[in-house]
């Protein structure tokens, strides 16, 4: 292995092409195997050699290498290499497995077969399902007409058109990807990494979607020969009953066609510190226990009393006394929740979600409560979900090497496009792990040429005060950008959470559009209303569904686009919300909320399509924006014109005086957003007002302020967003054409800006001149700027909105608008760290 990790050297000669590499590997590996037994050889070939093979050879080249000799590559080595190629091509990805204790997790994946089945799809159109098998997410291909039973009924036709197919289609392909096994299996819904009910139908889409199902294997057999399962339902009769739903045999027109069904699936667990108090050794503590409570009751009609009765049947298996009563606990302390009664509905009053994790703890109670015992079992809801890893196709490291010249610094930085967009995917907004664009930015910050920067945390340590930070000269950041011409007239937009090239745009004329920003084309449109669309949000687990809201009329509806039929979209009207200004969907796609130019909030149930609650008087002035957190389906924040930002928890009754967190800001609030790890919240207001607050329970709520220049203008409304990595913040204001990039970590150093001045005006000039004759163009060649018809010299561009790309931490979209009486607006795609060619 050569001194650098990019090449192999043999007797001083560097091997670069396939013939030399294959010959070298074949000769050296054969000699090693001749000298040692196969068992010893399995661990003798250096892993660096296989790493170079994976970087240099295509899958087809590796297949030819394996056919050179049957003993050249061991089966274990072949399996690991094909696994690598599946991950490289986006056919699989590693995830955290569900905690199922010390039970069998199923047969191994035949990675060579997995690669072949996914590679063969290029010959004809296919649809894909994404399934979790152990600690791997697999892409399962199927032909577009597999499972087509549209002639059976109108219901089956609607389901098939919206991606739903029989489970047999999924099972047939999955069995080809697994090693031979006679053990039965079943599929279970997977909701943001948490298991749900047994899956009724599988979902297939032609484009990327979130992993929506997991494979469950039995843990043994009973004395009667029946298979035993880790999670309910445990018997065949209960499994058949789980197939029923509320409105059977009809379905709803929406992302949840079956409703919630019967009962709730919950996970019972014990806190680590409580195990010792109960005298249970940590290595002998009961494993998490999954329970289906209320299996004969409709989920929407279950009460807290029904839930407590169902939990009480299982507390003995968790180590508690069977005679103890069970009651819900408050969310912040271990105490009985006084605002909840036994008649409180889990759905309407407590906003329950499927697959919640309950922490049980035995606690003393006061004698005046009238309980037969002086102790009680309390349960606290822990509904935080793990971060979802997006699907992507990785590119080989060796083929993506390029040199990027840093603007102004003169240093050359070698980087690879093979690393996944997002690099380290850090979970902390204040982490020193920053995406690759930061490496280009940091070399340009008043440092001697080609001098290494020691640590990100040590940067700007000599600039202590806000005045010193503001005095740093403005720097244009290296970047590339382009206008999306098909986005003309856009008022608001959102990137798709799984599909990198898809944008949902709401236009000023009330039309919703699906835009492919890479091809600069509009694929689908639907007229929702005649007023501008302000509220947009994609669903996270249903890739073809979104929610949109209209400003003046308050129209709210679900929209769906058919990826197989360009131009075809449909909508489901919901109850309107007056004076709407924003909306947000929670991470499990079960609820969404609305806010507007009023002091009320609306809570909608995405499963039934009905409005559950209207929370009145939550602020003292208009609530301009509302945002759910990324990982908790119940935590959301509101930013108001009353100079406050509040964080709320849907698991407890909402009251004006009882927010989870209250942050006071220096101006009215235009926008708020959670950091990618939900540890911080960013509030942007007027002019230079941009503050970051910590959501830690020990924080005093004062926050930190970003050092931005002050224009002393009361109409300079600011927007700000975290980039996907969480290490950088992008911010812009309506009286400026600048997009500024700052560090999310205190002291929030200003790293530079991107100036969009002239982007739309020059495009308008070019469009007008292009429509004239060649003679007219020649006559205006000397004085083109300022002499076009109808152009006011005061026309300028400003940033009306911005969104960061969820799959690429270096990319973001900026909505540019002009300041004239008939303004133009376009989305501009911005790539940091890449200079324009």
Protein Blocks (a to p, Z undefined) as FASTA:
>chain_A
ZZbfkbcceehiacfbfmlmmmmmmmmmmmmmmmpcfklmmmmpcfklmmmmmmmpcfkl
mmmmmmmpmklpcfklmmmmmmmmmmmnopaccdddddebjadebjaddfklmmmmmmmm
mmpccddddddehjaccdddddfkgoiaklmpmklmmmmmnopacfklmmmmmmmmpccd
fbdcdddddeehiacdddfbdcddfbdcddfbdcdddfbdcfkopacdfbdcfbfklmmm
mmpcfklcbdcddfblnonmjajdddddddfklmmmnopafklgccdddddehklbcfkl
pcfklmmmmmmmmmmmnopafkbccddddfkbccddfkbcfklcfklmnopaehiacddd
dddddfklopabfcdcdddddfbdcddddddddddfklmgccdddehklpacdddfkbcg
hijopabfkbcbdcfklmmmmmmnopaehiacfbfklgoklmmbfklmmmpccddddddd
dddfklgoiabdcddfklmkbccdddfkopacdddfklopafbdcdfblcdcfbdcddfk
lmkbccdddfklopacdddddfklghiacdddddddehiabdcddfkopaccdddddfbd
cdddfknopafbdcehkbfbdcfbdcddfklckbccdddfkopacdddfkbccdfklcfb
dcddfbdcfbdcddfklpaccdddehjaccdddfbfkbgolopadddddehiaklccddd
ddfkopaccdddfkbcbdcdddfbdghiafbdcdfehklmmmmmmmmmmmpcfklmmmmm
mmmgopaghiafkbccddfbdcddfkbmkbccdddddfbfbdcdddddddehiacZZ
